[in-house]
Amino acid sequence: MDVKQEFLFSFPKNDKEAIRFSIREFKGQVYFEARLFFKSDKGEWLPTKKGLTLSIGHYGEFRKGVQKIGEQVSVLDKAA
């Protein structure tokens, strides 16, 4: 299987789960993803099926969406 993956950023969701961002190559195509990982009983971080994987060509639109979320969060923070 032709898979290369590079983890770029991770943050804890709770004590047993983390969100990981990565760039991945699969069969000659490049993807970016955000995936939920969980800590196994052995202490290893393992991926779940919960996540988002998009081709690198979708990154611009994805970024626009994240920017819109950031703007709304800012508005909500100011209202609180």
Stockholm file with secondary structure:
# STOCKHOLM 1.0

chainA/1-80         MDVKQEFLFSFPKNDKEAIRFSIREFKGQVYFEARLFFKSDKGEWLPTKKGLTLSIGHYGEFRKGVQKIGEQVSVLDKAA
#=GR chainA/1-80 SS CCEEEEEEEEEESSSSEEEEEEEEEETTEEEEEEEEEEECTTSCEEEEEEEEEEEGGGHHHHHHHHHHHHHHHHHHHHHC
#=GC SS_cons        CCEEEEEEEEEESSSSEEEEEEEEEETTEEEEEEEEEEECTTSCEEEEEEEEEEEGGGHHHHHHHHHHHHHHHHHHHHHC
//
